[in-house]
Amino acid sequence: MLILVVVLVIFSSITKGKTSVVLSTVTGIVLIVTAIYYIVWIIKTPTKKESDEAL
């Protein structure tokens, strides 16, 4: 996913006109989707529960 973002940023900076705008928009959407994916992954990841029992 990171490679895709890098490629989209490079192509959007090289091209001009509507193509540049479209590639920039797609890059933004990909970054937002990636951020949402990681937030959901962090929330779903189980955490280690410590017991309250004395050792």
C-alpha positions as CSV (number, residue, x, y, z in Angstrom):
1,M,0.0,0.0,0.0
2,L,2.9,2.3,0.8
3,I,4.4,1.6,-2.6
4,L,1.1,2.5,-4.3
5,V,1.0,5.8,-2.5
6,V,4.5,6.7,-3.4
7,V,3.9,5.8,-7.1
8,L,0.7,7.9,-7.1
9,V,2.5,10.9,-5.6
10,I,5.3,10.7,-8.1
11,F,2.9,10.4,-11.1
12,S,0.7,13.2,-9.8
13,S,3.7,15.5,-9.5
14,I,5.0,14.6,-12.9
15,T,1.7,15.0,-14.8
16,K,-0.2,18.1,-15.4
17,G,-3.9,19.1,-15.7
18,K,-6.8,16.8,-14.9
19,T,-4.6,13.8,-14.6
20,S,-2.6,15.4,-11.8
21,V,-5.8,16.4,-10.0
22,V,-7.3,12.9,-10.3
23,L,-4.1,11.2,-9.2
24,S,-3.8,13.5,-6.2
25,T,-7.4,12.8,-5.3
26,V,-6.9,9.0,-5.6
27,T,-3.8,9.3,-3.4
28,G,-5.8,11.1,-0.7
29,I,-8.5,8.5,-0.8
30,V,-5.9,5.7,-0.5
31,L,-4.3,7.4,2.5
32,I,-7.7,7.8,4.2
33,V,-8.6,4.2,3.6
34,T,-5.3,3.0,4.9
35,A,-5.6,5.1,8.0
36,I,-9.1,3.7,8.7
37,Y,-7.8,0.2,8.1
38,Y,-5.0,0.7,10.7
39,I,-7.3,2.3,13.2
40,V,-9.7,-0.7,12.9
41,W,-6.8,-3.1,13.2
42,I,-5.5,-1.4,16.3
43,I,-9.0,-1.4,17.9
44,K,-9.5,-5.1,17.1
45,T,-6.1,-6.3,18.3
46,P,-6.5,-8.1,21.6
47,T,-4.6,-6.7,24.5
48,K,-2.8,-8.7,27.2
49,K,-4.9,-8.8,30.3
50,E,-3.1,-8.8,33.6
51,S,-4.5,-10.9,36.4
52,D,-5.2,-9.2,39.7
53,E,-4.0,-12.3,41.7
54,A,-1.1,-11.9,44.0
55,L,1.8,-14.1,43.2
